[in-house]
Amino acid sequence: MFWADKVAKELAKSGKPQLVDDAKTPSGRVHVGALRGVVIHDLIYKALKETGATVKYTFIIDDMDPMDDLPTYLSKDKYKKYMGVPLKDIPSPQGGDSYAKHYAKEFIHVFNKLGAKPEILWNSELYSSGKLDKQIKLALDNAEKIQEIYEKISGSKRPRDFIPFQPICEQCGKIGTTVATSWNGEYVNYECLENKVDWAKGCGYKGKISPFIGKGKLSWRVEWPAKWAALGVTIEGEGKDHASRGGSRDTANAIAKEIFGYEPPYDIPYEHFLLSGRKMSSSKGIGVSAREISEILPAEVLRFLMVRPWPMQHIDFNPELEHTIPKLFDDFDIARKTKDPDLKRIWNLSSVERKTEDYFVLRFGDLVNLVQMPNMDLESESESRKGAALTKKDKEELKERVIYAKIYLEAFAPENIKFTVNKTLPDKVRMLTDKQKALLLKVIDLMQKGSDPEAFQNEVYQAGRNIGLSSAETFKAIYIALLGKESGPKAAWLILSLDKKFVKERFKEAGK
């Protein structure tokens, strides 16, 4: 049974309403790895819905967090002054929305495309609406006990007068540079320290504010369980870096129980999304944001990449490697056609808007070759390989796959996969042996017999054998004459995609 179905079946036994929650700080273009959490929580949500349970899925945008790092793609001159300011109060790079809303909406658009459509909650609105007021007061009233929990769970020691709240400075508007110094049950006294952090400068202002009107936020390890209690979250996982023993999840669980009197949500720790341990080459023009990766793969194939592994299996995805993308498409199609119930379940949970699995589409690797062949009629070739006329759905899938095959060729395919027919006789024809030249002249005769590529491929192979050439030597002669390289797609398909007169003249010239 698929892991999400097992979890849903167990949770549904309680008969209680369930709230699945996830969150993200929109500090810039959101990394593709953040999609993993969104999809994992979406799987639980959908599996619970199938059991008939009452369930909601919410996603919190942590727009109260400070800007603590400046992305390389932003103007340093324009944004350096905003370091330490809440993301909600920073202008968008494109005007209009705030910085937080600009990047959050970009991420939301991507995961909506993948079929995940949680209710969006903005952290700033949770604070300003008073939704967290009860938990704020409990946290401030029990600040010393929270510090004891920190020390007991993680070994982290803070001053005994530590107040787990960060006000927004009334003078400079920063939140990353402030420290709460005391709490009297009504107001928080604070200072904006010039050197609290090395990524932002405070202004030195001292003041006091009410913590209940959205003018500050709880420290993150306290805020996390506070939101569980305020919203009634029953299911929320986290990346494995937060799930380690003594880490932020353990601390949050203890604070939830001991401070807020709330049972922690069902936990789903999950592994990281890796790109072979490194960033993709910027020279390729493709980055690692969720938006950028969503532009190189269809939504259901990208979702399949996230759905297939269990949560504690890491995903290692590097589209720059030769076989990564073609194999991903092949695996997706295998899952679509499989009779294995577990694999079929994975495919079904990967579907976004598909209504049928019954369609024919060429293998991605074959399509990559075919789209590079001049004058290739892809619909006719598809019908030939299918052995029947294409349905409307077949044609739609073909059209979409062609788009992504071209993206792969342009952005990721290695040189040995790419080919172009040379307009003039390649210099490499000097490498051809007399037997290979004779083979080219023989192929001219074979071209008169018919246009079935499978039969033609075999005839070319037999002609080479009759002359005394190996299979490699036979087809190498054709590739050198047409492409100026020693390898390429299936020769028969390549030849038949070209103008016959052109091929005959080229082989005659190369066969001299």
Phi, psi and omega in degrees: 000139180298143188303319182294327178292321177298313181298313182298318181299319180291315182292326182293340181300331183292335182074003182271152174299145182242143175234112177269133183224149174213169183204160178204142173269120182275067185279001180164199175300125186283130181298147180302331181300333180293340177295334183297314178298318180301314183290319179301315179292326177294323179297316178297315179303312183288324177294322177294318178302321181294336178281349184093003180292153171278118187212143174236157176230118178244152178225121184263129173266114183278073185275000176272348181294151180279156169287114182243004177205144182256112179303145184294338183273002177255153179291120179296320181298322183280324191253349182302325182292345181267001178300126182095350180276144176303141183300331180292339184256009181258137181293148177292148175299339182247011180079170179082254181298169173286168175305313182299315182291325180301307183282330177294316181296324177299316180291317179301318179301319181294310184286336171296319177301328180277006176090002177265118185227064179289165172286128183271127176242139179257127184303320180300325180285328176298319179289310186293335180278350181088005183300331183257006186304315181301315182289327177298313181297316178300319181293316182290322178292336183243034184301318182293321179294323177297319178298324178294323177295316177306311184293319182291319186276314188246351183080005181281127181248131175235162177302148183295342178266015180299132177245119186282056182212139178241110177285158169271123183300127182289344182264312184253351177079010181267150177243337182284350184248002184265153176225127175283131184255336178196163180220125183251014181094348180228320181231152172255125172273144185209165174230146174257100189277134182295323186240033180296318180230161182271357182255000178205152179250128175277169185259353179088000183293146174237137182198190176216145180219162169277133181278000189260007185235030174076022181259022178178183182214157174290153172302147191304316183292342175266322180299321182304303179291335177297320179291324175304311185291320184290323184266338184084037181293131179246345181217121173200128177256189181196161176297155188297338179295330177274344187266359181293157183300129181081006182274193187295329179292316179299318179296315180298319179300315182294319179295320178303314183287310191275335182255315186260356179060040186233134178286124183302150180294159173302132188262137174229083177291146181219154182283172183279164172258113185254151173244063184052035176073012181207167176283153173287153183297127177294337180295338179284346179081008180238129180261203185242016178284159178301319181298315183294318178292326180293344180271351181253355180223145172298153184305316184289333178284320176295320178296319177303318178302324181277327186282322190303311181282153172289158185308319184269018168258128180284155176255121178248106186232116176228098184294349179283342177285144190307316190259357187302304184288312177304319181292323179299316177296318179299315180297321178297316181290325176297316179296325179297322186264355187291158172256356178290121187297323181291316179291323177296323178297319178299317179296316180297321179286346177273341182293142180256300180229011183294141177250349181212149174257358186269085175210160179251136174212143180296152174301143185300318180298321177294320181294323177302320177289315186295323182290345178271352182273125179298143174064016180283124176271100187292326178293317179295319179295321178296317179296322179297317182284329177285327184081020180196167178293147179284139174278172177301319180294320177303315183293322178296316180295319179300313181300318180291317182296325178300318179302313184283333174295320180291324176297316179300315180297319184286321189260328192230333188299134177290163185299329182290346178265333181278148175205153176220137178287125181291135180285334177238165183299121181295147178298333184293349180297343177296342179283342187292139175276169178299322180294320179293324177294320178296323178299317181299320179292326178292324180297327177302317178294319182294333181296340182283342191281330183170185186232014176282113187297322180297313180295319181296319179301317180292322179295320178296317179299314180295323178297319178296317179298319181296329180278341181104021179259148172284168178301316181298317181294324180297306186283334175298322179300318181292316181296318180296317182294324184263321188251343183074020178219165190270359179216166181178195180286180178303126190300319183298316180296319178298310182299315183289344178277350184258162176298127185301318181298318179299314182296316180300314180295321179295315181291325175297315181294318181287335183273001180294000000 
